[in-house]
């Protein structure tokens, strides 16, 4: 499974690892993803999402039903 947040779409980005002698080598910056189960009361079931910690804050702020409604409008299957 890809390292992509299902809510925000965050994914790994590429940058440079810079040593003390200023030698640059490629590296990846990975998003902070967590696999989390939420109880979706409208459908009376549990939903497992792979979300970033930023997305967890968004779910806490806006509510799970609002976030899932936006995800379904964008074409995600949940």
N, C-alpha and C positions, 0 to 999 in steps of 0.2 A: 504494500500500500504506500502511496506517495506521502511525502511529508508536507501536506498542504492542509491548512485550516479550512474546515467545511463552512464556517460562518464568514470569516473575513477574507479568505483566499490567500493568506500569508503563506509564502513558500521560501525555500532556501535562496539566498543571494550569494554572489561570488565577490570576493575581494582579495586583498593581498595580506599575507602574513609577513610582517617586516621584522627582520632580525636586528640585533644590536649593530651589526655592521651594514645595515640598510639594504640587505639582500631581500628581494621580494619574491615570494612564492605564492601560488594560488591556494586559496582555502575557501571553505564554505561557511557561511553564517546560517545556522539552522534556527527556525522559529521554535519557541517554547511551547510545544504541543502536549496536550494532555487528553487521554481518552476518558470521557466523562459520561455517566448515565444521568439522564434527566427524566423526571416523571411528567409526561405530557397529559395534563388533566383533561383537556378538551376531547382527546381520543381515548382516555383511560388506559394508557400504556406507557412503557418505558422506552426512551429513545437514547441510543448511544451515539455520541458525536465525538469526532476528533477535532478539538478546538484549541486555539491558542489562549494564553492567559488573558490577553486583551479581549478576546471574544467572550470569556467567562464574565468579565466586567460588563460587557455590552448586554449579555443575557440577564445579569443581575439588575441592570439599570432599566432596560426596556421590557423585560419579561420574555419567557420562552415562547409563548404563542405568537408574539409580534415578530420575533426573530425567525421562527419557522415559517411564518407566513411570507416574510421577505425572501427567505431561501427558496421556497416553492415558486414564488413569482419569478425568481431568477432562473428557474429550471432544475433545481436540485431535487432529487428523489429522496424522500424521507419516510 
